[in-house]
Amino acid sequence: MHSDPTRRSAPIPPWYDDLDGSLAEGWGLLVRGAADRRSPMHTVAVATVDAEGLPNVRTVVLRAADPARWRIRFHTDARARKLEELARQPAVAALAYHPAAKIQLRLVGTARVLAGSEAAAIWAQVTPHGRQCYRVAKAPGEPIASPAEGASMDADGADRFCAVEVEVASIEWLYLAAAGHRRARFRRDPDGPITGEWLVP
Ligand SMILES: Cc1cc2nc3c(=O)[nH]c(=O)nc-3n(C[C@H](O)[C@H](O)[C@H](O)COP(=O)(O)O)c2cc1C
């Protein structure tokens, strides 16, 4: 393969060989992803474990990322299959990739469904457009005779709205660079410090 002389490689970022800096960069991308719908990290792939122990993965919108508490949040319908799966096995893996930054983040954690006043406070912030999804009469994933059947609405949606917070226990970082890829794993023990180590990319 010939190298293209018009293509310049990206400058080495300040966090290139810095574990703490890489972790901060990763969280920064997630925070921006949650806030900015144009960010490629505005959506993440969230995997759960199904009743047969098989992985099940789907795209969700990243609604919040909290670097101080190592939490991320997404919203879903209370009747969704992913919630049945989380009730059985609260383990979650989440995947985000930022093509321009060339950074992949693989998060593993434990899900908690927010309830009561916490959920109500979040629902109060959901736009009328966002609330439409939760008004649909039939449960997501239910078979229907025609697409129109899936559009009928019968409620204001508040009771079906569900916010899921994932307490992140580990983050795997991968930065792709012409100068050499960088891969690291960070772990957060709720009772201990955050630890990080480099891995072979
Ligand atoms: C771009 C995009 C964003 C999505 N955002 C969400 C979301 O925030 N919450 C959600 O429950 N489903 C979202 N979905 C739909 C899910 O991928 C999935 O189809 C649905 O939640 C049913 O999943 P389940 O049957 O595993 O529960 C999104 C899909 C796409 C393509």
The ligand as a MOL file (V3000), in Angstrom:
LIG
                    3D

  0  0  0     0  0            999 V3000
M  V30 BEGIN CTAB
M  V30 COUNTS 31 33 0 0 0
M  V30 BEGIN ATOM
M  V30 1 C -30.5710 6.5370 16.4560 0
M  V30 2 C -31.4170 5.6970 17.3840 0
M  V30 3 C -31.6760 6.1640 18.6440 0
M  V30 4 C -32.4480 5.3920 19.5250 0
M  V30 5 N -32.6570 5.8520 20.7850 0
M  V30 6 C -33.3320 5.0800 21.6580 0
M  V30 7 C -33.4520 5.4900 23.0210 0
M  V30 8 O -32.9420 6.5360 23.4600 0
M  V30 9 N -34.1410 4.6570 23.8490 0
M  V30 10 C -34.6960 3.4920 23.4270 0
M  V30 11 O -35.3070 2.7910 24.2410 0
M  V30 12 N -34.5920 3.0820 22.1510 0
M  V30 13 C -33.9160 3.8470 21.2570 0
M  V30 14 N -33.7840 3.4290 19.9610 0
M  V30 15 C -34.4340 2.1680 19.5400 0
M  V30 16 C -33.6090 0.9760 20.0520 0
M  V30 17 O -32.4370 0.8410 19.2570 0
M  V30 18 C -34.4110 -0.3450 20.0520 0
M  V30 19 O -34.8360 -0.6390 18.7540 0
M  V30 20 C -35.6070 -0.2790 20.9870 0
M  V30 21 O -35.2900 0.4280 22.1780 0
M  V30 22 C -36.0920 -1.6860 21.3590 0
M  V30 23 O -35.0570 -2.3660 22.0270 0
M  V30 24 P -35.3660 -3.6060 23.0210 0
M  V30 25 O -36.4480 -4.4050 22.3650 0
M  V30 26 O -34.0880 -4.3300 23.1160 0
M  V30 27 O -35.8010 -3.0390 24.3360 0
M  V30 28 C -32.9970 4.1640 19.0940 0
M  V30 29 C -32.7060 3.7020 17.8140 0
M  V30 30 C -31.9310 4.4440 16.9830 0
M  V30 31 C -31.6350 3.9100 15.6000 0
M  V30 END ATOM
M  V30 BEGIN BOND
M  V30 1 1 1 2
M  V30 2 1 2 3
M  V30 3 2 2 30
M  V30 4 2 3 4
M  V30 5 1 4 5
M  V30 6 1 4 28
M  V30 7 2 5 6
M  V30 8 1 6 7
M  V30 9 1 6 13
M  V30 10 2 7 8
M  V30 11 1 7 9
M  V30 12 1 9 10
M  V30 13 2 10 11
M  V30 14 1 10 12
M  V30 15 2 12 13
M  V30 16 1 13 14
M  V30 17 1 14 15
M  V30 18 1 14 28
M  V30 19 1 15 16
M  V30 20 1 16 17
M  V30 21 1 16 18
M  V30 22 1 18 19
M  V30 23 1 18 20
M  V30 24 1 20 21
M  V30 25 1 20 22
M  V30 26 1 22 23
M  V30 27 1 23 24
M  V30 28 2 24 25
M  V30 29 1 24 26
M  V30 30 1 24 27
M  V30 31 2 28 29
M  V30 32 1 29 30
M  V30 33 1 30 31
M  V30 END BOND
M  V30 END CTAB
M  END
